[in-house]
Structures are given as C-alpha cells and as structure tokens.
Amino acid sequence: MTNERTNMVNVLEFILYWAIVILPFSVAISNGMSNTFMGFIAGAYFIKKIAKRERPFINTAITLPFLLFLAVAFISMRNSVSLGDSWHGITKLLKSGLIFMICAEEIRGIEHIKKIVVSMACGVLITTIDGLWQLKFGWDFVRGEKVQSSLIELARPTGPFPNPNVMGIYLGLIAPLVIGLTLYYYKGKEFVYWCVVSILAAVGIYITFSRGSGLGLFFSVLFLALMRRHKIILTILVAALLIFPFVMPKNIKNWAKMAHYNPLVFLLNQDRISMYMNATHMISQHPVIGVGVNTYAKNYGHYKTKEAEAYAHTLDTAYAQNNFFQMAGETGLVGLGLFFWLLWLLFRELLRYYRKSGDGYSKIVALSLVACFIAFLINGLTESSLYYSRVAAMFWFFAGISMALIRIKPGLDKQRA
C-alpha cells in the first residue's frame, strides 16, 4: 500500500477501535448516539476493507446459524401482512449481524476488551445514578423524563431508557460480567472500585422492580458461584432468597396477597399469561416459518382466543413479552430452532475456552459472558428484549465480544484468578 493509503487505514482502525469501545456506553445515553457509533463502526470497517482490498468478515462458530436464521426471516416474508414492516425487521437483523461480525473481527485482544468493560461500567454508573436521581427528584438528568408509576403505585425509574424494564434489560446483561470480574479477578484497590460498580448494577436492577431482570441476575450469579464453587456467594444467594419476601416493598406484598400468592401470576401478571396463550395459538397456525418477521404485533389481534382473553384482556397490537414466543410466532419453529442452535454453539465455545484458558482475565471474561447470556435469556422469558433495537444491539455486541475472545489463544493471559 502507498503511504497515503496506509495512513488512511491507520485512521480507520483508530476510529473502529474507539467506536467499539464507546458503543456500550452510548447505548446508555440515547438511541441516536448508539446508532451514530454503529454507523462509525460499519462505515470505517467497510472503507478499510476496500482500501486494503480484503474480503469482509471472518468465519465464526455462530456465523452459519445466524445466516440461516436470516434466510428463514427472508422466507417468512411470504406470510407477511406488511412487507414494509418485514423489510424493516430484516434491516434490523442485518444491523445486528454487522455488529457481531465486525466486533468479532475487530476487537484486538485482551487490552481492547478491558477498555470495553470499562465503557460498560461507565454505562452502568450513569444508568443507575440517573435512576436514583429520578426517584429522588422525579425526573432523570439525561432525558428529563418523569419517574413512572406501576399499577400497584410503585415508583419505577426509567433512567436514560424509555421504560423501567428496558433499563433492567441493559443493566441485567452487563451486571454478570462486572460482578464476575469483581469476584474472581480484581484485587486490592481495583477490587474496591469494581465492588462499587457491581453494587450499583444490582441496585439499578432492584429499583426497576423488573422481575425478569432480577431473576436473570440471581441465576447468573448462581451460575458463577457454582462454576467457581464459591460457598460464601452461594450462602448469600440462599439467604437473599429467604429474606426477600420479608423485606420487599409493602405494595408488592399487598399485590402478592391479592394474587393469592400464585407464583405464576406473581412473576408474569395475568396479561402476560393471556399473551402467551395467544402466542401459542399463532404458532400452531403457522408452525414452520411463522407469520412474517417483524409483524407479530400487527398479527396478534387475529390470533386472540376467547379462552386466553377470559383470563385477562389484551390489546389487539402487542409484543409477546417473551423472546421465544415472539421469535416462533414471526419465523416459526424453524427460526426458533436455529436461534437455539446459535445459543448452544455460543455457550459451548465460551465454556470450552474457559476450561482451556489460563487463570487470567480472559478466563473469567469467558465464564462471565456465559452468565451474561443466561441473565439475558431468563429476562427474555418475560420480555421481548431482542425486539427492542436499543438493547438488542447489546446482545449481538456481546456475541461479537465472545467470538473475538475465542480467537485469543488460551493460556496466554495467566495473571490472576
């Protein structure tokens, strides 16, 4: 390459490096800011590839199932009631694919990952502090939005996000990574600093009163403690589980009593149960390729049943409030099966790397990333988190980090454990 082209490539690599670092923090600020940094990442990547005359994208363990899932999404458009909406869904999937495949290639090692984790920690700090500020003063300082109130008159902050549950999804995905590194890697002063971030991440999830996020955090930390055979953490988790019914807010206690302590109603609400019953009906009518990508809400009203609506009335346009029901509804059981295959490969590769890696940062990151996906998927049992574009981008970003980490040869980072 000529000197001019070399200089241009160096500038593009600099942009890529820092845009990837800032992206998770930008998600905590606004949708517009995160889209801007995604644009920087995609633009710099493709211009660099053209300048270097290289083929784009490397192959990863989850590339094939993702591409097959994308193909099924295209095929599902034959059943779509709105080709415009379905095409918009395809573009969102393509953006997700770009994020994970570019990050898988362009994250350049452990030092790069460390900077990304610091960016995530900053996102956690501003989100939780903004949420606490919102509870205290009634409005958040990032967007100026008022605190929301639930049906049981419980104040729930949104922080810089559109609603409390999305705030919980964002914090719930990042928290296990921060907590895993705090417990099993950092020492001394670093341990103290990261303890503060971990506590604020947990506090942020708690104040949203998002049951899915809370359960995701509990089971992800339980997974970490079991894998590391950490008896103290296991004891704390069991104690928290036993104590929580006695210390939870009075509004929640009264609501649980009104629900006759039915655990299903307590966890899901009656409207979600109705939504899941209606989703099952939709899937039974279109089991192979679904009703069409990104058209679940438009189709929902046509598949409502009297039995489900007798339990609780729901609107004619609604998300499934469950990743897996919505995915099966839109892309059929074939699409859902491909997504499960992708998840299995993701978990297999990370756990294999964890077992082979040295006792260093990369080992704990690999294990903690598994915990992050566990938290996100458990939360996805009560939320359509993969269909909120702002936080869905974080899921695919984490997939990209995972594939990038696996490229790093195990055993080269044997610092602390």
Number of C-alpha atoms within 10 A of each C-alpha: 10 7 8 9 13 14 12 15 21 13 14 21 17 12 18 24 20 16 22 25 22 21 25 28 24 22 23 26 18 17 16 12 15 21 18 14 22 23 15 18 25 18 14 20 24 17 14 22 15 12 15 13 10 10 9 14 17 11 12 17 14 21 17 14 19 19 15 15 22 20 13 23 27 18 16 22 25 16 18 22 16 17 16 13 17 24 18 15 19 19 12 17 22 13 19 22 21 20 25 26 25 23 27 25 20 21 23 15 16 16 11 15 20 15 16 23 21 17 19 24 24 17 23 28 21 19 28 28 18 22 30 22 17 25 20 12 11 17 21 24 17 17 15 12 17 17 21 18 12 10 8 10 10 16 18 23 33 30 34 26 25 14 15 25 24 23 27 32 28 27 29 32 27 29 29 33 26 25 24 24 24 21 20 22 20 18 15 7 9 11 16 13 13 20 18 12 21 25 14 22 28 22 16 28 27 17 21 26 19 23 19 25 30 22 17 29 31 20 17 29 25 20 20 23 20 13 10 14 12 14 11 9 17 17 12 12 17 12 11 13 12 11 11 10 11 10 10 10 11 11 13 16 15 13 14 16 12 11 15 11 13 12 11 12 15 17 16 17 15 18 18 21 21 24 27 18 20 25 26 18 18 27 23 15 13 18 19 19 26 32 27 30 35 28 27 27 16 17 21 23 16 12 16 22 16 12 11 20 18 10 14 15 15 19 13 14 14 14 20 27 23 23 22 24 26 29 28 28 33 33 32 27 21 19 29 24 17 19 20 14 17 19 17 12 15 20 20 14 19 22 18 14 23 22 13 13 22 20 20 18 22 30 27 24 27 26 25 28 26 25 28 25 24 22 28 28 23 22 28 21 18 24 28 20 23 22 20 12 16 20 23 18 26 22 24 21 24 22 24 26 26 24 25 23 25 22 15 16 14 20 15 12 16 14 11 14 16
